[in-house]
Amino acid sequence: MDQLTSMRTFAMIASQRSFIRAAEKLNLAPSVISKQLSALEKHLGILLVERTTRVVKLTEVGELYLARCKHILAEVDDTEAMITKQTGQLRGTLKLNAPPGFAHRHIAPHLALFLKEYPDIIVDMTTAENDAPHVLTTADIHIKISETHTASGIQMRVLASNRRMLTASPDYLAEYGVPETVEDLNDHQLVTLDYGHRNNDWHFRTDTGALETFRADGHVRLDNGDALLRTALNGGGLCMLPSYIAGRHIASGALMTVMDTSIDEHTPLHALWRENNHRLPKIQAFLDFLTQIFGKTPYWDVQTDDNKEAFERASK
C-alpha cells in the first residue's frame, strides 16, 4: 500500500463527503478509492469513515486522523517544493508504468544517465500492457502506445512519434516474393498477435486516398512484440512491427520493409499523469529527459550524429 496516496484519497473523500465526487476529482473509479480507504483502515486498525447509502461521515477518530493527514500532506508538499526551489535537486521515488517492449528497449538503457543528473531520485518501473483507468493510482507516469484521450485531472504529453511497418527477413522475401497490394497478403505467411487483437487490423491507403483495413489472420499467432520480432527475423513471414522494435534490425538489413507508401499506421507514444500528483516536479523532469533523448525524430527511426549516443545505449 502506498500510504501517502491512501492518505490523499482519504482526505479527498473527507473534503467531498462523497465517494462519487471524490472519485470524479481524482479521476478514479469509486471502487478504486473505496479499496484504498479500506486498505488504509486495515493498516491502521481503525474505522475512519461511516459508510451509508446517502452520506459519508467521518468517525471521531477519522476526524482526528484527517487533521493529522492534512498536516502531513502539506508538510510533504512544502518540503518537496522547498528542496526543489532552493537546491534544484529532486529526490524521492518516481513510479513508472510502460509496455515491456518499449520500456526494455528505450527507457531502461537511459536510466543510468537520468540518475547521474538526479542521483537522489529512485526510479520504480513496472512493465505491462495496461490500458486500465486505475493505473495512475499506483504509477506517477503511465506510458501508452495507443489512441489516447485525456480526462479531467489527467495531463498528457506526446513523447515521440511511432509508426508500424510491414517487415520480413530477406530470406523470406527471396523465397515467397514481395507483396505489392493488399490482396497479395492473402498469399503470404503472416505473423500476428493473438486472434482478435486490435493490432491485427492493418491499415492501408488506396490510390484514391481511402483507408482500407486488412484483418491479418496469422499463420503464427504470438502474445508479444518480441516473439513477433524473433519469428520474423528467422524467416517466419510478414509481420507488422512498430519502428521502436524493428528499427535497428531494418537499419542492419536483418529485416526489410514492404508496401511502405501505402501503409497508414501512426500511433504516437503518450505519457499520462495526474495533475494533483505531489511528485509533479519529478514527473516533469523525467518527461523532459525522455523528450530530449528521443528528439523530434527518434533514434530508432533515423540515426544521426545528434542521437548516436542514445542509439548506442539502446543497442547494447
C-alpha positions in Angstrom: 0.0 0.0 0.0 1.2 3.5 -0.9 0.3 5.2 2.4 0.7 8.8 1.1 -1.6 8.0 -1.9 -4.1 6.4 0.5 -3.9 9.4 2.8 -4.6 11.8 -0.1 -7.6 9.7 -1.1 -9.0 9.7 2.4 -8.5 13.5 2.6 -10.4 13.9 -0.7 -13.2 11.6 0.5 -13.5 13.7 3.6 -13.5 17.0 1.8 -16.1 15.9 -0.7 -18.2 13.9 1.8 -18.9 11.6 -1.1 -17.1 8.6 -2.7 -18.5 9.5 -6.1 -17.5 13.2 -6.0 -14.1 12.2 -4.6 -13.6 9.7 -7.4 -14.5 12.4 -10.0 -12.0 14.8 -8.5 -9.3 12.1 -8.6 -10.4 10.7 -11.9 -10.7 7.2 -10.5 -13.5 4.7 -10.2 -15.4 4.8 -6.8 -14.5 1.2 -6.3 -10.8 2.0 -6.5 -10.9 4.8 -3.9 -13.1 2.5 -1.7 -10.4 -0.1 -1.8 -7.7 2.4 -1.0 -9.6 3.6 2.0 -10.3 0.0 3.2 -6.5 -0.8 2.9 -5.7 2.3 4.9 -8.2 1.4 7.6 -6.9 -2.1 7.7 -3.3 -0.8 8.0 -4.3 1.5 10.9 -6.7 -1.0 12.5 -9.4 1.6 12.9 -12.6 2.7 11.1 -12.2 6.2 9.6 -15.5 6.5 7.7 -19.0 5.5 8.4 -20.4 4.4 5.1 -24.2 4.8 4.4 -26.1 4.9 1.1 -26.7 8.6 1.3 -23.7 10.3 3.1 -20.1 9.8 4.0 -19.4 10.7 7.7 -16.1 10.5 9.4 -15.8 8.7 12.7 -14.5 10.6 15.7 -11.0 9.1 15.2 -11.4 9.7 11.5 -11.8 13.5 12.2 -8.6 13.4 14.3 -6.7 11.4 11.6 -7.9 13.8 8.9 -6.4 16.7 10.8 -3.0 14.9 11.0 -3.3 13.8 7.3 -3.7 17.4 6.2 -0.7 18.5 8.2 1.5 15.6 7.0 0.5 16.0 3.3 1.1 19.8 3.5 4.5 19.1 5.0 5.4 16.6 2.3 4.3 19.0 -0.5 6.0 22.0 1.2 9.2 20.1 1.8 9.5 18.9 -1.8 8.7 22.3 -3.2 11.3 23.9 -0.8 14.0 21.4 -1.8 13.3 21.8 -5.5 13.3 25.6 -5.2 16.3 26.1 -3.0 18.6 23.3 -4.3 17.2 22.4 -7.7 17.8 18.8 -6.5 14.8 16.5 -6.9 14.6 13.5 -4.5 12.3 10.6 -3.7 10.5 7.8 -5.6 9.2 8.1 -9.2 6.9 5.3 -10.3 6.6 4.4 -14.0 4.4 2.0 -15.9 5.2 1.3 -19.6 4.7 -1.5 -22.2 7.6 -4.0 -21.8 8.8 -3.9 -25.4 9.3 -0.1 -25.2 10.4 0.0 -21.6 13.2 -2.6 -22.0 14.5 -1.0 -25.3 14.1 2.7 -24.9 13.7 3.6 -21.2 15.9 1.2 -19.2 19.0 1.9 -21.3 18.8 5.6 -20.5 18.1 5.4 -16.7 21.7 5.5 -15.7 22.1 8.8 -17.5 19.0 10.2 -15.8 20.2 9.1 -12.4 23.5 10.8 -12.9 21.6 14.0 -13.3 19.2 13.3 -10.5 21.1 11.0 -8.1 18.5 11.3 -5.3 15.6 10.0 -7.3 14.6 6.4 -7.0 13.0 5.1 -10.3 10.5 2.3 -9.7 9.4 1.0 -13.1 6.9 -1.8 -13.8 6.2 -3.1 -17.3 2.8 -4.2 -18.6 0.5 -3.6 -21.5 -2.1 -1.9 -19.4 -5.0 0.4 -20.5 -6.9 0.2 -17.3 -8.0 3.7 -16.0 -6.7 3.0 -12.5 -3.1 2.6 -13.5 -2.3 6.2 -12.3 -3.4 5.2 -8.7 -0.1 3.4 -8.4 2.1 4.9 -11.1 3.1 8.5 -11.4 3.6 8.2 -15.2 1.8 5.8 -17.5 3.3 5.4 -20.9 0.9 4.2 -23.6 1.2 3.3 -27.3 -2.4 3.6 -28.4 -5.0 6.1 -29.2 -5.3 8.2 -26.1 -7.8 10.8 -24.8 -7.4 12.9 -21.8 -9.9 13.0 -18.9 -10.5 15.5 -16.2 -7.5 15.8 -13.9 -5.2 13.9 -16.3 -2.4 15.5 -18.3 -0.9 14.0 -21.5 2.3 14.6 -23.5 3.4 13.1 -26.8 6.9 11.7 -26.2 7.8 10.5 -29.6 6.3 9.5 -33.0 5.7 5.9 -33.6 4.8 4.1 -36.8 4.3 0.4 -37.7 5.9 -1.2 -40.7 5.3 -4.4 -42.6 8.5 -6.4 -42.4 10.1 -9.7 -43.3 13.5 -11.2 -43.5 15.4 -11.0 -46.8 15.4 -14.8 -47.0 11.6 -15.0 -46.6 11.1 -12.4 -49.3 13.5 -14.1 -51.6 11.5 -17.3 -51.3 8.0 -16.0 -51.3 8.2 -12.8 -53.2 7.5 -9.2 -52.3 3.8 -8.2 -51.8 2.7 -5.1 -53.7 -1.0 -4.9 -53.0 -3.3 -5.7 -50.0 -4.7 -8.7 -52.0 -1.2 -10.1 -52.2 -1.1 -10.6 -48.4 -3.5 -13.4 -48.7 -0.8 -15.5 -50.4 1.8 -15.0 -47.7 2.6 -16.4 -44.3 1.6 -13.8 -41.7 2.9 -13.5 -38.1 0.4 -11.8 -35.8 -0.7 -11.3 -32.3 -3.4 -13.3 -30.6 -6.6 -13.9 -32.6 -8.8 -10.9 -32.5 -6.2 -8.5 -31.2 -6.8 -4.9 -32.3 -3.2 -4.6 -33.7 -4.1 -7.4 -36.2 -6.0 -4.8 -38.1 -3.5 -3.4 -40.7 -4.4 -0.1 -42.3 -3.5 0.9 -45.9 -4.3 3.9 -48.1 -5.7 3.2 -51.6 -4.7 5.1 -54.7 -7.8 7.3 -54.1 -6.7 8.1 -50.6 -9.4 5.9 -48.9 -8.4 3.9 -45.8 -8.5 0.2 -46.2 -8.3 -2.3 -43.3 -6.8 -5.7 -43.7 -7.6 -8.1 -40.8 -4.5 -10.3 -40.6 -5.1 -13.9 -39.5 -1.7 -15.2 -38.6 -0.2 -18.5 -39.7 1.7 -17.9 -36.4 0.0 -16.1 -33.5 2.0 -14.9 -30.6 1.4 -12.8 -27.5 4.1 -10.1 -27.6 6.2 -7.9 -29.8 9.5 -9.7 -29.0 8.1 -13.0 -30.1 6.9 -11.4 -33.3 10.3 -10.0 -34.0 12.2 -13.2 -33.4 9.9 -15.1 -35.7 10.2 -12.5 -38.5 14.0 -12.3 -38.2 14.2 -16.1 -38.7 12.0 -16.2 -41.9 8.6 -16.9 -40.3 6.7 -14.5 -42.5 5.4 -11.0 -42.9 4.9 -9.1 -39.6 3.6 -5.6 -38.8 6.1 -4.2 -36.2 6.5 -0.8 -34.6 9.6 1.1 -35.6 10.8 1.2 -32.0 11.1 -2.6 -32.1 12.2 -3.2 -35.7 14.2 -0.1 -36.4 17.7 -1.2 -35.7 17.1 -4.6 -37.4 15.9 -2.7 -40.5 19.0 -0.4 -40.3 21.2 -3.5 -40.2 19.5 -5.3 -43.1 18.2 -8.2 -40.9 14.7 -7.1 -41.8 13.3 -5.4 -44.9 10.1 -3.3 -45.2 7.4 -3.7 -47.9 4.5 -1.6 -49.1 5.9 1.5 -47.3 4.0 4.0 -49.5 0.5 2.6 -48.8 0.8 1.6 -45.1 -1.1 4.0 -42.7 0.0 3.1 -39.2 0.8 6.0 -36.9 0.2 5.9 -33.1 2.4 8.3 -31.1 3.8 7.4 -27.7 2.0 9.2 -24.9 2.8 9.8 -21.3 -0.1 10.4 -18.9 0.0 11.7 -15.3 -2.4 13.1 -12.7 -2.5 16.9 -12.3 -2.7 16.7 -8.5 0.3 14.4 -8.0 2.6 15.6 -5.3 5.5 14.2 -7.4 4.9 16.6 -10.2 8.4 18.1 -10.3 10.0 14.7 -10.7 7.4 13.8 -13.4 8.2 16.9 -15.4 11.9 16.3 -15.0 11.7 12.7 -16.3 9.4 13.6 -19.2 11.7 16.4 -20.2 14.6 14.0 -20.1 12.9 11.4 -22.3 11.7 14.0 -24.8 15.2 15.3 -25.1 16.6 11.8 -25.6 14.1 10.8 -28.2 14.1 14.1 -30.1 11.9 15.2 -32.9 12.8 12.2 -35.0 13.6 9.3 -32.6 16.9 7.4 -33.0 15.0 4.1 -33.7 13.7 5.7 -36.9 16.8 7.7 -38.1 20.3 7.6 -36.7 22.2 10.9 -36.7 25.2 12.4 -35.1 23.0 14.1 -32.5 21.3 10.8 -31.4 24.3 8.5 -31.9 24.9 8.0 -28.2 21.3 7.3 -27.4 21.1 4.8 -30.2 24.3 3.0 -29.0 22.9 2.8 -25.4 19.7 1.3 -26.7 21.6 -1.2 -28.9 23.5 -2.8 -26.0 
